[in-house]
Structures are given as C-alpha cells and as structure tokens.
C-alpha cells in the first residue's frame, strides 16, 4: 500500500464588502476581461458627474482669469523679482474677483478618493481571483483521482453524553477479519477494517470493487479526524493496461512506488490544466493571464516563488482557519497542479500592448487638460512656472502609469485604459458643450476689456435704446 496524499481545496482569500461587489460584477459577466470593462464603466459612471462639475467650475474660473489677465500681467512685470509678493497680490486679486480653485479641486479630490478605494478593492479581488483559479484546479485534481477511490462512511465510537446513531461502532459490527487478521466488516460493498497501533485506533476503508485502487484510513479519535489515502498495488497489477504504463515509468528508472503515484498524479494534473485553460481561463485578448502584467518576460504560469509572492494576505480554509499560501500550496503541490501547463510556463504573458495604449491615452488626457487650463497655469506664478509644472505632469503621469503597467496586473491596465478613454471623451464633449455656453460670456468680457465707451453715451441711453435730448 502506497500513500497518496490529495491536495488542499476550498481555500480562498477573504474579501471585504467592496471586494465582494467587484467579484459580483466581474463574476456575473462571466468573461474576465469583459467583467473588468463593466467594472470600469460602472466606476466611471459614479465619478463622471464630479468630473463634469469640475470642468464647469474650471471653465468659470478660466473666464474670471481671462478678465484678470491684464492686471495679472501688470503684477508679473511689477513683481518679477519678488515671487512671494506676487503670490500675495495675486491671491488678493483672485479673492476680489471671486476666483477660487477650491471649488474646482473638491470634485477632483472626491473622485480621487473614490478611485483609490475602488482600486484597493480591485487589487484585492485580483489576488482572490488568481488564487480561486488554483483552488478550482486543486478541486479538479482531487475529483479526477477520487474516481478510483472508495466512497465509504466515517464511523465513530460513542462519546460520553452523545446520542447513538447508525455510524456508532460496536463490537458486534465486526463479523470477520481481513487478509491480515484485523477485525473487519462489509457494508454496501465497502470493507472496513479496525487497525490498532501504539494505542491509536484507525479505520481502514477499501472497496470490494477491484477497480477502486484508492483506499483510505482515518483516526477514530474525533478530535484528530483526517483521511489518509493509499494506493493498493495488488489491484493495480490486475489491470494490465494501467500496469503496463506503470512498468514504462519503472523502465525509465523510477521506483515502483514513485511510478504508481506518478500515474495517478498525471491524471489529476491533466484535469487541473483543463480548468486553467477552459473553465477558469484568466486570458483576455492577447494576454494569457490578466492577473499578471502584459509583458513578454513574464509567463501565464509563473515559477512557484513568484506565484507565492503575489499574495500579501493570509489564505482562509473551509474550516475557518487561516494559513499562509506556503502552507496551503507548497512547491510540490504547485508543481503537481501545473505539471501539464509546460507551454504556459514558457510562452510570453503579453506583448506590452496594453501598457503602450495606457501611456498613450494618459499623454493625450494630460494634453487636453493642459490646453483647458492654459491661462490659469500661466498666471499661477510670476514666472509662469505653473505652465511648466503642467508640462512636467505630461511626463510624470504617463511614466507613473507605465510603472503601474509593469508592476501590477494586466487587469488593472485594462481598467486604466477604459478609465482614461472615458475621461478623454467626457472632457472633449464637456468642453464643447461648456464652450458654447460660455463663449458669449467670454466674448462679452473681451468687448468690455477692449471697447472704450464714452461715459455720457453710456449714461444717456434710455431703456428703449433712445438717447436723451
């Protein structure tokens, strides 16, 4: 009898209510990439009203800034060498004319807070989804192997104060002995044998069906209950087809024990690979695994150490306990799950395409924003440093998103692409609509600035447009 351990299954990463909401959205769609897009659209639908309000406020502030432009130019010349005084005079002028950036900044701050909270939940879900794929793979691995296992009952001794049931063991149950002289009985085609060693009593369970090669033992002490599976090599020898394949492995230099175990492990590995490629496929478009970056030097299935380092939180078990990822899936177990995924361990996970698109959209977004607030940036400082800062942001923001793309998952990059694309569309459309609304006001402001009106003519006009005689 050869020991044959199964894999842990049913493990998961706990999600807070926001993470659960993300899970419902993405899992509800069914396709990982499409679910991420729907999530991005919902989040943008929440933040877009704040973005529109911000752009309306900014356009109003730009109108006031245009009206203050001549005075600001004078102040810049007057205090060209005194930045502190210029800033103070500029603030006084802005206050006098009702100019305030706070109104435009508050919606942006609120949108940013919503974004940070949502992204935190999204990143948490990314870890959850990645691990859940491997949990489903472990479940498929065990299910495939257990096709060849006995399906028995868990008998127990009657505990003090407990009520008797049909699974209570009594001496009368053991009506015979097994091949080794242990007390045994047969029920529903399953043979139960009582083993006792060093004062520890265990039940050995095997099927009367010779095609069930896996049996198991369990501790009869309720506090230490666990199943330990084993392979019956005598039964394996009776199946000529299976034993021929095992003999091939033995011919390759493996021991009989290793060859028998490897045969069934390969069956489980094939089942887990099917789950990864089909039932829980994490691919989207050209990216093979959206929970890793869209880069060619990364692979859809990573080496164990890289996989383990992906998870920052503890793993929860079905019984409510918490373990580290290494306790749940050690390197040997991970290699068993991914044994049939050799291609996924070698091929590129992506080709940098999403990262490039994300950077391009961010540059375009920053350019549009810079054009929208050109006047305000020009006069924020005496030397026009505000405009220089805005130009620097055109470099800093794309670089920052490039770093995100290389370090974080492709799923997050998909979110960035959708979010940036929507922001650009909203900005352009909003600017066009607001532009029509405010054009007349801006034209009136320009006429008032550059048209000289004779005082007596202005004062002498009557309500009907007639002059006083």
VEXDREN-2710 file (C-alpha; in Angstrom, 1 decimal):
% VEXDREN-2710
k/r/px/py/pz
1/UNK/0.0/0.0/0.0
2/UNK/1.5/3.3/-1.2
3/UNK/0.5/6.6/0.5
4/UNK/-1.2/9.0/-1.9
5/UNK/-1.9/12.5/-0.4
6/UNK/-4.5/14.7/-2.0
7/UNK/-4.3/18.4/-2.3
8/UNK/-5.9/21.1/-0.1
9/UNK/-9.0/22.5/-1.7
10/UNK/-11.7/25.0/-0.9
11/UNK/-9.2/27.7/0.2
12/UNK/-9.8/31.4/-0.6
13/UNK/-8.8/35.0/0.2
14/UNK/-11.3/36.9/2.2
15/UNK/-12.9/40.0/0.6
16/UNK/-14.5/43.0/2.2
17/UNK/-17.9/44.2/1.1
18/UNK/-16.4/46.4/-1.7
19/UNK/-14.3/43.5/-2.9
20/UNK/-17.4/41.3/-2.9
21/UNK/-19.2/43.9/-5.0
22/UNK/-16.3/43.8/-7.5
23/UNK/-16.5/40.0/-7.5
24/UNK/-20.3/40.1/-8.2
25/UNK/-19.8/42.4/-11.1
26/UNK/-16.9/40.5/-12.8
27/UNK/-18.1/37.0/-12.0
28/UNK/-21.6/38.0/-13.1
29/UNK/-20.4/38.9/-16.6
30/UNK/-18.6/35.5/-16.9
31/UNK/-15.7/36.6/-19.0
32/UNK/-12.8/38.1/-17.0
33/UNK/-11.8/40.9/-19.4
34/UNK/-15.4/41.9/-20.2
35/UNK/-16.1/41.9/-16.4
36/UNK/-13.2/44.3/-15.8
37/UNK/-14.5/46.6/-18.5
38/UNK/-18.0/46.6/-17.0
39/UNK/-16.5/47.4/-13.6
40/UNK/-14.5/50.3/-15.1
41/UNK/-17.7/51.6/-16.8
42/UNK/-19.7/51.5/-13.5
43/UNK/-16.9/53.2/-11.6
44/UNK/-16.7/55.9/-14.2
45/UNK/-20.4/56.4/-14.2
46/UNK/-20.1/57.2/-10.5
47/UNK/-17.2/59.6/-10.9
48/UNK/-18.2/61.3/-14.2
49/UNK/-20.8/63.7/-12.6
50/UNK/-18.0/65.0/-10.4
51/UNK/-15.6/65.3/-13.3
52/UNK/-18.2/67.3/-15.3
53/UNK/-18.9/69.6/-12.3
54/UNK/-15.1/70.1/-12.0
55/UNK/-14.8/71.1/-15.7
56/UNK/-17.7/73.5/-15.4
57/UNK/-16.1/75.2/-12.4
58/UNK/-12.7/75.3/-14.2
59/UNK/-14.3/77.0/-17.2
60/UNK/-15.9/79.6/-14.9
61/UNK/-12.6/80.1/-13.2
62/UNK/-10.9/80.5/-16.6
63/UNK/-13.4/83.1/-17.6
64/UNK/-12.6/85.1/-14.4
65/UNK/-8.9/84.5/-15.1
66/UNK/-9.3/86.0/-18.6
67/UNK/-10.9/89.1/-17.1
68/UNK/-8.0/89.4/-14.6
69/UNK/-5.3/88.8/-17.3
70/UNK/-4.3/92.5/-17.8
71/UNK/-4.0/93.1/-14.1
72/UNK/-2.0/89.8/-13.6
73/UNK/0.3/90.8/-16.4
74/UNK/1.0/94.1/-14.7
75/UNK/1.6/92.3/-11.4
76/UNK/4.1/89.9/-13.1
77/UNK/6.0/92.9/-14.5
78/UNK/5.9/94.8/-11.2
79/UNK/7.0/91.9/-9.0
80/UNK/9.1/90.0/-11.5
81/UNK/11.8/89.5/-8.9
82/UNK/9.6/89.0/-5.9
83/UNK/7.7/85.7/-6.1
84/UNK/6.3/85.9/-2.6
85/UNK/4.8/89.4/-3.0
86/UNK/3.4/88.4/-6.4
87/UNK/1.7/85.4/-4.9
88/UNK/0.1/87.5/-2.2
89/UNK/-1.1/90.2/-4.6
90/UNK/-2.4/87.5/-7.0
91/UNK/-4.4/85.9/-4.2
92/UNK/-5.8/89.3/-3.2
93/UNK/-6.8/89.9/-6.8
94/UNK/-8.4/86.5/-7.1
95/UNK/-10.4/86.9/-3.9
96/UNK/-11.6/90.3/-5.1
97/UNK/-12.9/88.9/-8.4
98/UNK/-14.4/85.7/-6.9
99/UNK/-11.7/83.4/-8.3
100/UNK/-11.2/80.2/-6.2
101/UNK/-9.5/76.9/-7.3
102/UNK/-11.0/75.1/-4.2
103/UNK/-14.4/74.7/-5.9
104/UNK/-12.8/73.0/-8.9
105/UNK/-10.4/70.9/-6.7
106/UNK/-13.1/69.4/-4.4
107/UNK/-14.8/67.3/-7.0
108/UNK/-11.3/66.1/-8.2
109/UNK/-10.4/65.1/-4.6
110/UNK/-13.6/63.3/-4.2
111/UNK/-13.2/61.4/-7.5
112/UNK/-9.6/60.6/-6.4
113/UNK/-10.8/59.2/-3.1
114/UNK/-13.4/57.0/-4.8
115/UNK/-10.8/55.8/-7.2
116/UNK/-8.3/54.8/-4.5
117/UNK/-10.9/52.9/-2.5
118/UNK/-12.1/51.1/-5.6
119/UNK/-8.7/50.3/-6.9
120/UNK/-7.7/48.9/-3.4
121/UNK/-10.8/46.6/-3.6
122/UNK/-9.9/45.7/-7.2
123/UNK/-6.3/44.7/-6.4
124/UNK/-7.7/42.6/-3.5
125/UNK/-10.1/40.9/-5.9
126/UNK/-7.2/40.3/-8.4
127/UNK/-5.4/38.2/-5.7
128/UNK/-8.7/36.5/-4.8
129/UNK/-9.5/35.6/-8.5
130/UNK/-5.9/34.4/-9.1
131/UNK/-6.0/32.1/-6.1
132/UNK/-9.5/30.9/-6.8
133/UNK/-8.3/29.6/-10.1
134/UNK/-5.8/27.4/-8.3
135/UNK/-8.4/26.3/-5.8
136/UNK/-10.6/25.1/-8.6
137/UNK/-7.6/23.4/-10.2
138/UNK/-6.9/21.6/-6.9
139/UNK/-10.6/20.6/-6.7
140/UNK/-10.5/19.2/-10.2
141/UNK/-7.2/17.3/-9.4
142/UNK/-8.7/15.6/-6.4
143/UNK/-12.0/14.8/-8.2
144/UNK/-10.2/13.1/-11.1
145/UNK/-8.1/10.9/-8.7
146/UNK/-11.1/10.1/-6.4
147/UNK/-12.9/8.4/-9.3
148/UNK/-10.6/5.5/-8.4
149/UNK/-11.3/5.8/-4.7
150/UNK/-13.7/4.0/-2.3
151/UNK/-16.7/6.0/-1.1
152/UNK/-17.1/5.0/2.5
153/UNK/-18.6/6.1/5.7
154/UNK/-17.0/7.8/8.7
155/UNK/-17.8/5.6/11.7
156/UNK/-17.0/6.6/15.2
157/UNK/-17.2/5.5/18.8
158/UNK/-20.0/6.7/21.0
159/UNK/-18.8/9.7/23.0
160/UNK/-19.9/10.3/26.6
161/UNK/-23.2/12.3/26.7
162/UNK/-23.8/11.8/22.9
163/UNK/-26.7/10.0/21.4
164/UNK/-26.2/6.8/19.4
165/UNK/-26.6/6.9/15.6
166/UNK/-26.1/4.4/12.8
167/UNK/-22.4/5.3/12.5
168/UNK/-21.5/4.3/16.0
169/UNK/-19.0/1.4/16.1
170/UNK/-19.9/-1.6/18.4
171/UNK/-18.0/-4.9/18.8
172/UNK/-20.9/-6.6/17.2
173/UNK/-20.3/-4.9/13.8
174/UNK/-17.0/-6.7/13.2
175/UNK/-18.2/-10.0/11.9
176/UNK/-15.0/-11.2/10.2
177/UNK/-11.3/-10.5/9.6
178/UNK/-9.3/-9.1/6.7
179/UNK/-6.3/-10.7/5.0
180/UNK/-4.1/-9.5/7.8
181/UNK/-6.3/-10.8/10.6
182/UNK/-7.7/-7.4/11.6
183/UNK/-11.3/-7.2/12.7
184/UNK/-13.5/-6.2/9.8
185/UNK/-17.0/-5.9/8.4
186/UNK/-18.5/-5.2/5.0
187/UNK/-21.3/-2.8/4.3
188/UNK/-22.7/-1.6/0.9
189/UNK/-19.7/-3.1/-0.9
190/UNK/-17.1/-1.4/1.3
191/UNK/-14.8/-3.3/3.6
192/UNK/-14.0/-1.6/7.0
193/UNK/-11.0/-3.0/9.0
194/UNK/-10.0/-1.9/12.5
195/UNK/-6.3/-1.2/12.9
196/UNK/-4.7/-0.5/16.3
197/UNK/-1.0/0.5/16.8
198/UNK/0.6/2.1/19.8
199/UNK/-2.8/2.6/21.4
200/UNK/-4.1/4.6/18.3
201/UNK/-7.2/3.1/16.6
202/UNK/-7.8/3.7/12.9
203/UNK/-10.3/2.5/10.4
204/UNK/-9.1/1.3/7.1
205/UNK/-11.6/1.6/4.2
206/UNK/-11.4/-0.2/0.9
207/UNK/-13.9/-1.0/-1.8
208/UNK/-14.9/-4.6/-2.6
209/UNK/-14.7/-3.4/-6.3
210/UNK/-11.3/-4.4/-7.6
211/UNK/-11.3/-1.3/-9.9
212/UNK/-11.2/1.0/-7.0
213/UNK/-7.4/1.4/-6.4
214/UNK/-7.5/4.1/-3.7
215/UNK/-8.5/3.3/-0.1
216/UNK/-8.0/5.4/3.0
217/UNK/-7.6/5.3/6.7
218/UNK/-8.9/7.7/9.3
219/UNK/-8.3/8.2/13.0
220/UNK/-11.2/7.1/15.2
221/UNK/-10.4/9.8/17.7
222/UNK/-13.0/12.6/16.7
223/UNK/-10.6/15.4/17.7
224/UNK/-7.9/14.2/15.3
225/UNK/-10.1/13.0/12.3
226/UNK/-8.4/13.1/8.9
227/UNK/-8.3/10.9/5.9
228/UNK/-5.1/9.5/4.5
229/UNK/-5.4/7.9/1.1
230/UNK/-3.3/5.0/-0.2
231/UNK/-2.9/3.0/-3.4
232/UNK/-3.4/-0.8/-3.5
233/UNK/-0.6/-2.0/-5.8
234/UNK/-2.1/-5.6/-5.8
235/UNK/-5.2/-4.3/-7.5
236/UNK/-3.1/-2.1/-10.0
237/UNK/-1.3/-5.2/-11.1
238/UNK/-4.6/-6.9/-12.0
239/UNK/-5.3/-4.1/-14.6
240/UNK/-3.0/-4.9/-17.5
241/UNK/-3.4/-1.5/-19.3
242/UNK/-2.6/0.6/-16.2
243/UNK/0.2/-1.7/-15.0
244/UNK/1.8/-1.6/-18.5
245/UNK/2.0/2.2/-18.2
246/UNK/3.4/2.0/-14.7
247/UNK/6.0/-0.5/-16.0
248/UNK/7.1/2.0/-18.6
249/UNK/7.8/4.5/-15.8
250/UNK/9.7/1.9/-13.9
251/UNK/11.7/1.2/-17.0
252/UNK/12.7/4.9/-17.0
253/UNK/14.4/4.4/-13.7
254/UNK/11.6/5.2/-11.2
255/UNK/10.8/3.0/-8.3
256/UNK/7.5/1.1/-8.2
257/UNK/6.2/3.4/-5.5
258/UNK/7.1/6.5/-7.5
259/UNK/5.7/5.1/-10.8
260/UNK/2.4/4.2/-9.3
261/UNK/2.0/7.5/-7.6
262/UNK/3.0/9.4/-10.7
263/UNK/0.5/7.6/-12.9
264/UNK/-2.4/9.0/-10.9
265/UNK/-0.8/12.4/-10.3
266/UNK/-0.7/12.8/-14.1
267/UNK/-4.4/12.1/-14.3
268/UNK/-5.0/14.9/-11.7
269/UNK/-2.6/17.3/-13.4
270/UNK/-4.4/16.9/-16.7
271/UNK/-7.7/17.7/-15.1
272/UNK/-6.3/20.8/-13.4
273/UNK/-4.7/22.0/-16.6
274/UNK/-8.2/21.7/-18.3
275/UNK/-9.6/24.0/-15.6
276/UNK/-6.9/26.6/-16.2
277/UNK/-7.3/26.6/-20.0
278/UNK/-11.1/26.4/-20.2
279/UNK/-13.3/26.6/-17.2
280/UNK/-11.4/29.3/-15.2
281/UNK/-9.3/30.7/-18.0
282/UNK/-7.7/34.0/-17.0
283/UNK/-6.9/35.1/-20.5
284/UNK/-8.2/38.1/-22.4
285/UNK/-7.4/39.1/-26.0
286/UNK/-3.6/38.5/-26.3
287/UNK/-2.9/38.4/-22.6
288/UNK/-2.8/34.9/-21.3
289/UNK/-3.2/35.7/-17.6
290/UNK/-4.8/39.1/-16.8
291/UNK/-3.7/38.8/-13.1
292/UNK/0.0/39.3/-14.2
293/UNK/1.4/42.2/-16.3
294/UNK/1.1/42.4/-20.0
295/UNK/4.8/41.8/-20.6
296/UNK/6.7/39.3/-22.7
297/UNK/9.3/38.4/-20.0
298/UNK/6.5/37.2/-17.7
299/UNK/4.6/33.9/-18.2
300/UNK/0.9/32.9/-17.7
301/UNK/2.0/30.3/-15.1
302/UNK/4.9/31.5/-13.0
303/UNK/7.6/29.8/-11.0
304/UNK/6.5/28.9/-7.5
305/UNK/8.3/31.7/-5.7
306/UNK/6.9/34.3/-8.0
307/UNK/3.4/32.8/-7.6
308/UNK/3.7/32.8/-3.8
309/UNK/5.0/36.4/-3.6
310/UNK/1.9/37.5/-5.5
311/UNK/-0.2/37.1/-2.3
312/UNK/0.1/39.6/0.6
313/UNK/-2.7/38.3/2.8
314/UNK/-3.5/35.1/4.6
315/UNK/-5.4/32.2/3.0
316/UNK/-8.7/31.1/4.6
317/UNK/-9.6/27.4/4.8
318/UNK/-13.1/25.9/4.7
319/UNK/-13.0/25.2/8.5
320/UNK/-12.4/28.9/9.2
321/UNK/-8.7/28.7/10.0
322/UNK/-6.1/30.9/8.3
323/UNK/-2.8/29.7/6.8
324/UNK/-0.1/31.2/4.7
325/UNK/0.0/30.4/1.0
326/UNK/3.0/28.2/1.5
327/UNK/1.1/26.0/4.0
328/UNK/-1.8/25.6/1.6
329/UNK/0.1/25.1/-1.6
330/UNK/3.8/24.2/-1.2
331/UNK/6.1/23.9/-4.1
332/UNK/5.5/20.2/-4.7
333/UNK/1.7/20.7/-4.7
334/UNK/2.0/23.7/-7.0
335/UNK/4.2/21.7/-9.5
336/UNK/1.6/18.9/-9.5
337/UNK/-1.2/21.4/-10.4
338/UNK/0.8/22.9/-13.2
339/UNK/2.6/19.8/-14.4
340/UNK/0.5/19.8/-17.7
341/UNK/0.9/23.5/-18.2
342/UNK/4.5/23.4/-19.6
343/UNK/3.6/25.6/-22.5
344/UNK/2.1/28.3/-20.2
345/UNK/5.3/28.3/-18.2
346/UNK/7.3/29.2/-21.3
347/UNK/5.2/31.5/-23.5
348/UNK/5.0/35.3/-23.0
349/UNK/2.1/36.5/-21.0
350/UNK/1.7/39.6/-23.2
351/UNK/3.5/42.0/-25.6
352/UNK/3.4/45.4/-23.8
353/UNK/0.4/46.5/-26.0
354/UNK/-1.9/47.4/-23.1
355/UNK/0.9/49.3/-21.4
356/UNK/1.6/51.3/-24.6
357/UNK/-2.1/52.1/-25.1
358/UNK/-2.4/53.2/-21.4
359/UNK/0.6/55.5/-21.7
360/UNK/-0.7/57.0/-25.0
361/UNK/-4.1/57.7/-23.6
362/UNK/-2.6/59.3/-20.4
363/UNK/-0.4/61.6/-22.6
364/UNK/-3.5/62.6/-24.6
365/UNK/-5.5/63.2/-21.4
366/UNK/-2.9/65.3/-19.9
367/UNK/-2.5/67.3/-23.1
368/UNK/-6.2/68.1/-23.2
369/UNK/-6.3/69.1/-19.6
370/UNK/-3.3/71.4/-20.1
371/UNK/-5.0/73.1/-23.0
372/UNK/-8.2/73.5/-21.0
373/UNK/-6.3/75.3/-18.1
374/UNK/-3.7/77.1/-20.1
375/UNK/-4.4/80.6/-18.8
376/UNK/-4.7/79.6/-15.2
377/UNK/-1.4/77.8/-15.3
378/UNK/0.3/80.7/-17.0
379/UNK/-0.5/83.2/-14.2
380/UNK/-0.3/80.9/-11.1
381/UNK/3.3/82.1/-10.6
382/UNK/5.2/85.3/-11.5
383/UNK/7.5/83.4/-13.9
384/UNK/4.8/81.2/-15.4
385/UNK/6.1/78.1/-13.5
386/UNK/2.6/76.8/-13.3
387/UNK/2.6/76.1/-17.1
388/UNK/6.0/74.4/-16.8
389/UNK/4.6/72.2/-13.9
390/UNK/1.7/71.2/-16.1
391/UNK/4.1/70.2/-18.9
392/UNK/6.0/68.1/-16.4
393/UNK/2.8/66.4/-15.5
394/UNK/2.5/65.3/-19.1
395/UNK/5.7/63.3/-18.5
396/UNK/5.2/62.2/-14.9
397/UNK/1.7/60.8/-15.2
398/UNK/2.4/58.6/-18.2
399/UNK/5.6/57.4/-16.6
400/UNK/3.7/56.6/-13.4
401/UNK/1.1/54.6/-15.3
402/UNK/3.9/52.8/-17.2
403/UNK/5.3/51.7/-13.8
404/UNK/1.8/50.5/-12.8
405/UNK/1.6/48.6/-16.0
406/UNK/4.9/46.8/-15.5
407/UNK/4.4/46.0/-11.8
408/UNK/0.6/45.4/-11.5
409/UNK/-1.7/43.1/-13.3
410/UNK/-2.9/43.5/-16.9
411/UNK/-6.4/43.6/-15.4
412/UNK/-5.5/46.9/-13.7
413/UNK/-4.1/48.2/-17.0
414/UNK/-7.3/47.3/-18.7
415/UNK/-9.1/49.4/-16.1
416/UNK/-6.7/52.3/-16.7
417/UNK/-7.3/52.2/-20.5
418/UNK/-11.1/52.2/-20.2
419/UNK/-11.0/54.9/-17.5
420/UNK/-8.6/57.2/-19.5
421/UNK/-10.6/56.7/-22.7
422/UNK/-13.8/57.6/-21.0
423/UNK/-12.2/60.6/-19.3
424/UNK/-10.9/61.9/-22.7
425/UNK/-14.4/61.5/-24.3
426/UNK/-16.1/63.2/-21.3
427/UNK/-13.5/66.1/-21.3
428/UNK/-13.8/66.7/-25.0
429/UNK/-17.6/66.6/-25.1
430/UNK/-17.9/68.6/-21.9
431/UNK/-15.6/71.2/-23.2
432/UNK/-17.6/71.5/-26.4
433/UNK/-20.9/71.9/-24.6
434/UNK/-19.5/74.2/-21.9
435/UNK/-17.7/76.2/-24.7
436/UNK/-21.0/77.0/-26.4
437/UNK/-22.5/78.1/-23.1
438/UNK/-19.6/80.3/-22.0
439/UNK/-18.5/81.6/-25.4
440/UNK/-21.0/84.5/-25.2
441/UNK/-19.8/85.4/-21.7
442/UNK/-16.2/85.3/-22.8
443/UNK/-17.0/87.5/-25.8
444/UNK/-18.8/90.0/-23.6
445/UNK/-15.8/90.0/-21.3
446/UNK/-13.4/90.7/-24.2
447/UNK/-15.7/93.5/-25.5
448/UNK/-15.8/95.1/-22.1
449/UNK/-12.0/95.0/-21.9
450/UNK/-11.1/96.3/-25.3
451/UNK/-14.0/98.6/-26.2
452/UNK/-14.0/102.1/-24.9
453/UNK/-17.5/103.5/-24.2
454/UNK/-18.0/107.3/-23.8
455/UNK/-19.3/107.8/-20.3
456/UNK/-22.1/110.3/-21.2
457/UNK/-23.2/108.0/-24.1
458/UNK/-23.5/105.0/-21.7
459/UNK/-25.3/107.0/-19.1
460/UNK/-27.6/108.8/-21.6
461/UNK/-29.2/105.7/-23.1
462/UNK/-32.8/105.1/-22.2
463/UNK/-34.5/101.8/-21.7
464/UNK/-35.9/101.8/-25.3
465/UNK/-32.4/102.3/-26.7
466/UNK/-33.1/106.0/-27.4
467/UNK/-30.7/108.9/-26.4
468/UNK/-31.7/111.6/-24.0
469/UNK/-32.1/115.0/-25.7
END
